Amino acid sequence: MRPLRLLAAVTGSPRLLAAAPRTGAAPVRVPPDSLSGAGGTAPAPGRPSSRTRLRAWEELLRVSALFTVPGDALAGAAATGRRPARGTALAVGASLCLYEAGMALNDWADREEDAVDRPHRPIPSGRVAPGAALAAAGALTAAGLALAARAGRPALAVASGLAATVWAYDLRLKHTRLGPAAMASARALDLLLGATATAGAASAAPGPAGTHAAPGPAGAHPPSAALPAALALGAHTYAVTAVSRHEVQGGSTAAPLAALAGVAGLGAAALRGRPAHGEPSPAPATGTLLLPAFVTAYLRTAAVPLLHAVLNPSPPLTRRAVGGGIRAMIPLQATLAARAGSPLVGLAAMGLVPLARALSRKVSPT
C-alpha cells in the first residue's frame, strides 16, 4: 500500500482517501460540506431564510411593544362608561395598524443615523429594504384608517389626526423640541380613538322600536369624558420619550429624574379619593381592591428602572428604563380603566403583561 493511502487508512480521512491515487479505480468524489458538516448543499448566498426575514420584520416592527396598544382603546371605552364592543375592537385594530406603521416609518426615516449608531437594525444591516419598510408604513396606515372608518366618521377623524401625528413625528418632529410632545399627543389620541369608536358604534347601532340609535347605558358619557385619562397617558408617554432621546449615548440624569417624578405623580393622582372633574368614579367594591394593585404594578414597572438610570445614566440602563416605561403603559391603562369604573376591563388589559414581558426578551421594544 502506498504511504499516502496507508496514512489515510489509519486516520480515516475521506479527503486523503480521495486524494490518494488508486490503481484501476475511479477517482472518489467528495461531497461538498454542508452547514451541519454532514454533507449536502449550502443555501445560496444572498438568500436569507424565511425565518431570518421574519425575524428582521419582527425587529423592525418591534412586535414586543404591540401589547401596549390594545389597552389604549380599552381605557378609552371605560372612560365613556360603556363596555368594550364592536367599536372598541375596530379601534384596537386601527391602533395596531397605525402603531406598526409608525415603527416601520421610524426605521425608514432613521436609516442613515442607524447605520452609524445601530448598524444591527434591520435596514442598515440589509435584512429589510428601505423601500419595503416605507411601503409597509403606507399600507398599514391605510388599513388603520379603513378600520377606523367602519366605526364612524368621528372615529375616522380622530384616527386621521393620529396618523398625521405619527407621520409628522417620524419625518420631521422627532429630533426637535416638539418630539416628546408629538409622541405624547399620538398616545393621547389613541386613547381618544377608543372612546370615540366605542361611543360612535354604539350610537350607530339600531335601537328598539325602529329607532336609528341605541340608547346608551345608564351612566354613559360622551367621548370627551376620556380626556383626563388621555392626558395622563400622554404625560407618561412624554416622560418616556424624553428619556429615550438619550438611550444611545446615555449621560443624562435630568431626563430620568424628571420622568421618575412624573411617574410618581401619576401614581399618586390615581390613588386620590376624589376623581378629577369630569372623570367617572371607580366601582366601589372591585375597584377598591384592584386599583391599588394596578398602581403598584405601574410604579414597580416604570419607577425602578428609572431610578437605576438616575443613579447610573449609562446607555444600557437608560435603554432599560425606556423599555420599562413602554411596558408600564399596560398597568397604567389598567389603572385608568379601574379608576373610570371598569376594573374588570383593567384586569383584562393586565393579562397582556406576561406576553409583553416574554416577547421583549426576544425582540427589544426600543
N, C-alpha and C positions, 0 to 999 in steps of 0.2 A: 504494500500500500504506500502511495506517495506520502511524503511528510505532511503536506497541507491537508490531505484527506484524513490522515491519522489524527492530526490536531482537531479537525472538525468533528471527527467521530468521538473523540474524548470529551470535547466541550459541548457537543450537541448543538453547535451554532448552525442554523439553516442557511445563513448568508455564506459561511465558509464552505458548507457543502455545495452551495450553488456555484461559488466561485472556483471550487476545486475541479480541475479537469478530470474527466472520467472517460476511459476508452470505450467506444462502442455505445455510449449512452447519450441521449438528447440532453441539451442543457436544461437545467431546472430553473423555472421562472418563480421568483419570489413575489408574492402578492404585496402590494403597497400597504404600508401600515395605516391603520385606521386610527381615529381619535381614542379608541379604547385599547389599542395595542393588540387587538385580536385579528387584524386583517380587515379588508373591506375598503370602501371608497369614502374619503372625507368629503363633507359638503363643499360645494363650490364656493370659493372665496367671494366675499361681497354680497352674499345672500344670507342675511340673518334668519334664524328660525322663527317660526310663528310665535313661540314662547318669548323670544327675545324682543320681537316687535311689540307684543302685548305688554311686556314689562316696561318698555320705553313709553308707551302711551299711558300706562298707569302712573309713571313718574311725571309725565308732562301734565296730566290732568289732576295730579295729587289726589287720588281717589280716597285716601285715608281721611281727608278733610270733608268728604261728601256727607258724612254722618252728622256734621254740624249744621246742615242746611234744613232738613225737614222740620226741626224744632222751631224755626222762624215762623212758618205757616201755622204750626200748632199753637204757638204762643199768641199769634195774631188772632186766630179763631177764638181762643179762650177769652181774649180781651173783649170780644163782641158779645160774650155771654151765650154763644152758640156751640153746639157740639161739632166736631170735625165731620165734614160731609163731602159731597162731590166737589164743591168749590174748593175746599181745603186740599183735596187730592190733586186737583188741577194746579193749584198754587204750588204745591210741593214739586210737581213735575216741571213747571215753568222755572221754579227757583233752581232746581238741579241743573237744568239745561243752561240757564244764564250763568250760574256759578262756574260750570265747566267751560263755558265759552270764555269767561274771564281768565281761567287758568291757562287755556291754550293761547289766548291773545297775549297774556303776560309774558310767556316764554318767547313768543314770536317777537314782541317789542324789545325784549331784553337779550336777544340772541348775541349781539356783539359784546355787550357787557358781560354776559355769562361766559363767553369764550375766554375772557381773562380771569374772572373771579371764580366761576364754577364751570370749568370745561367738561365736567362729568354729566351735566344736564343733557337731556335728550337731543336738543337741537344742535348745540355746539359739538357734541360728541358724534354727530352724524347719524344717530339712530332714528331721528324723525326729521323729515324735510321741512324747511321753513314754510313752503307753500302749503303743505298738508296741514300744518298747525293753524295757519291762517284760514284755510278752508273749513277746518273743523270749528273754529270760532264763529265763522259766519253761519254755518249750518246749525250749530247749537243755539245761536241767538234767534234764528228764525223759528226753530222748534219751540223755544221757550215762549216767544210772543204768540205763536199759534195756540199753545196750550192755555195761555192766559186769556186769549180772546174767547175761548169756549166758556170761560167763567163770567163773561160780560164785559161791556165797554169800560166800566170803571176799573176793573182788574187789568184790562189791556193798557189803559192809560198809566197805571202805576208801573206795570211791567215795562212799558216803553221808557219811562223815566229811569227805571233801574238799569235797563240795557244801555241807555245813553250814558249813565254814570259809570258803568263798568268799562265801556269803550273809552270814555274820556280819561278815566283813571289810568288805564294801561297805556294809552297812546300819548298822553300829554301831562297829566297831573301827578303821576306817581313820584317823580323826582322834584316836585315843587313843595312849597309850604302847604299847599292845599291837598296834598296826597292823603294824609290821615283823615282829613275831613271828608274827602270824596269816598274813601273806603267805609267810613262810618255811615255816610248817607246811603251807601248801597245796602248795608245790612239793615238799616232802619227801614228803607223802602221794601226790603224783602219781607220783613215782618208785617208791614202795612199791606203788602200784596196778599198775604194770607188772610188778614182781616177783611179786606175788600172783596176778595174772591169768595170767601165764606158767606159774607152778608149778601153779595150780589147774586150768587147762585141760589141762595135761599129765597130772595125776593122774586127771582125769575121763575121759581117753581110754581106750577098751577095750584091755586088754593081751593078750598072747598066751595061747593055750590057754583062752580064755573067761573070763579074769580080768577084774575091773572096773577095774583101774588099771594103766596102762602103767608099767613100771619107768623110773625116772629115769636119765639118762645118768651115766656114771662122773664123779664129781666134782660132781654136782648138789648144791645147797644149798637149805635152806628159805628162804622169803621174808625171814625175819629177817636173813639174811646181807646184805641190801641196806641195812640200817640205817646203816652208816658212809657209804655213798655218799649216802643221803638226807640225812644230817646235813651233809655237805659242800655239797650243792646248796642246802640250807636256809640255811646260813651265807652263801653268796654272795647268795642272794635277800634275806636280812635286810639286808646291806650296801647293795645297790642300792635297796631300798625306803626305807632311811633317807636316802639321798641324794635320792630322788625327792620327798621332802616339802619340798624347798627349790627345786624346779625352776621355780616361778613367780616367787618373789621373789629367789632366789639369796642371796648373802651369807654362806653357811655354808662355812667352811674345815674345821671339825672333822669333819663327816659324810663328805666325800670323802676326807679324810686317813685316817679310820678304815677306810673301805671299801678304800682303797688298801693299807693294812696287811693287811686280811683277804684280799684277792686274792693278795698276795704270799705270805701264809702258806699258802693253799690250793695255790698252785703249788709251793711248796717241799715240802709234805706229799705231793703227788702223785709227786714225784720221789724220795721216800725209798726206800732199798734194801729195806726190810722193810715189808710191808703191815701195816695195823693189825690188832688182834685180831679174828678172825672174818672178815677180808676175804680173798678168794681171791687167789692170787699171779698176776701177769701172765704171759702166754705168753713164754717166754724169747727167741724169735727175733724174730718180727714185732713183738711188744710193745716190745722194747728199741729198735726203730727208730722206731715211731710215737708212743710215749708222750711222748718229749721234744718231738716236733713238735706234738702236741696241746697240751701245756702252754705251749709258746711262743706258739701261736695264741691261747690263752686269755689269757695275760698281755698280749699286744700289743693284743687287742681291748678288754680291760677296764681295764688299768692306765694306758695312755697318755691316754685322755680323762679319767680320774680325776685324773691328775697335772695336766692342764691346768685342771681345776676347782679343784684345791687352789691353784694359782698365781693364778687369777683366777676367784673364785666368782660369776661373772655368771650370770644366768638362761640365756642361750644355751649357755654352756659346761657348766653344770650339767645341762641337758637332754641335751646331747651325751654327757655321762658316763653318764646314766641309759640312754640308747639303746645305748651301748657295753656297759654291764653286762647289758642284756637280750640283745643278740646274743652276748655272751660265754658265755651258757649253753650254746650249741651245742658249742664246743670243750671246755667243762667236762664236758658229758655224754660227749663222745668220750673225754676223759681218764679218766673214771670207768669207762667200758666197757673201755678198754685195760688199765687197772690191774686190773680184775676178770678179765682173761684173754681178752677178746674184742676185740682191736684192729681186726679187720675190721668189727665192728659199729660201733666208733667211727669208722672211716673212712666207713661208710655215713651216719652222723649228720653228719659234716663235709660231705657232699655237699649239705646244706641251706643251708650258709653263703652261697654265691653267690645263691641265691634270696632269702634273707632280706635280704641287702645290697641287691639290686636293687629289691625291693619297698619297702624302707624309704626309698628316695629318692622314692617316690610317696606313701606313706602312713606317717606317723610312728608308731613303735611306742609312744610315750609319750602 
